[in-house]
Amino acid sequence: MGLTDFVGHGVDFPLRFDQRGHISLVGGIANVERAIHLIIGTAYGERPMRPEFGCGIHSLVFETPSPELSTQIQAQVTASLQRWETRIDVVTVQVSFDNDNTTANILVTYRLKDSYDVRNLLVPFYLIPNEDDSLPQLPEAGQ
């Protein structure tokens, strides 16, 4: 049984056609990596026929970067991948924030089940900074 037999094939995204006019498919590790991106990038309730599919980090988009937020993201991503991507074992999930605190870089270390091939996948998650913190404070009326 080869890698593509175990991992399978999926529709290439964005949707495109191959040179024969068929819908383009992707297989192997690329198929698994696209599935990981899809799981992390889908918010709960986004898919009407499967509202429980996805990852809960989208409710954290307005949070201020902190060690607590990093832990919440790690827990949400790990739980979602363990539930929805059964072809992999999640080794670790690490979260770091960029200098301007607008991106959480999620590094997923995983291995395909029944293999020793450990891989890393970096998934950016964009945060929306709290505008109240960056605005100058206006004096109160009468001062």
N, C-alpha and C positions, 0 to 999 in steps of 0.2 A: 504494500500500500504506500503510494507516494504522498508527498506533501499536499499536492493539489487534490488528491482523493479525500484526504482528511479535512482540509481547510475548505475546499469547494470553490465555486465561482460565484461572483455576484455582478450586478449591473454596475458599470463604470459610472462615476459621478464627477462632473456633471454629465448628464445623459448625452451620448454621442453615438455615431454609427461607425462601424469599421469599413474597410475598403470593399467588402462584399455587400454592404447595405444592411447588415444585421446590427442589432443593438450591441454595442461594445461591452464586453465582459472583462472583469479583472479577477485574477486568481492568486493563490499562494499567500505570501506575507502581505502583499498590498491589499488583499481582500480583508484580512484581519485588521490591518491598520486603519482602513476606511471604516470598518465597523466600530472600532474604538473611538474614532473621531465622531462618528454618527451618534453613538451612545452619549458621549460627553456633551456634544453640541445640541442635543435635543432636551428641551425642558419638559418636565412632567405636565401632562395635559395637552401637549402640542399636537399629538396624534389622536384624532377623535376616536378611532376604532381601537386604540390601545393607549389609553390615557396614563397608565402606570409606567410606560416605557420612557427611558431617558435617565437624566441625572438631576439631582436636586440643587446643583450649584447655581442655577439661574436665579434663585431667590436671594442669592448673596451678592448680586451685581452692584448694589449700592453700598455695600459694607466697606468700612475703612480697613486697609491692609494691616494685619496684625498677626501675631503668632496664633491667636485663637481662630482667626479666619483661615489661616493655613491649615490648621487641624480640621476644621469643618470641611474644607474642600477635599482634603485627603480622605476623610471618612466617607463623604458622599461619592467620590469617584471610585474608591475601592468597592463600596457596596454595589454600585451600579454595574461596574465591570464584572464583579463576581456573579451577579444575577443574570446579566444579559449576554455576556460574551463567554460562553462555556468552553470555547476552544483554547482558552489561555488560563494560566495560573498567574495571578497578579503577585509580583515579588515585592515591589514597593511603589508608593506614590509620593513624590516630593513636590513641594510647592515653593516657588520663590517669586518675589515681586520685583518688577523693574524699578529703575531709579525714580520715575515720576509717578509710581503707584497707580498706573492705569492698566497694567497687564499682570495677571497671575500666570506664571509659566508652570504648567503642570507636566512633570516628567514621570511618565508611566514606565516602569520597568516590569517586563512580563516575559513569560516563556510559553511557547506552545505546549499543550499537554503532551505528555509522553516524549518530550525531547529535552535536551540540555542546552538548547539554543536560546540564550537570554538576550532580549532586545530592549531597546529604549525607544520611546516615542514622546516627543515634546508637543504638547497641545496648549496653545495660548488661550487664555480666558480673559476677556477684556472687561475691566471694571469701569464704572462711571464715578468719577470723583465727586465728593460732596461739595457743591458749589458754595455752601454757606461758610466753609472753612477758608475759602480763597477770597471772599469778598471783604473789602474794608468795612469796619464797623462805623456806622453813621452816628453822629451825636443825636441824643434824644431831643425832642422838641422842647424849647425853652432854655436851652443851654447856650 
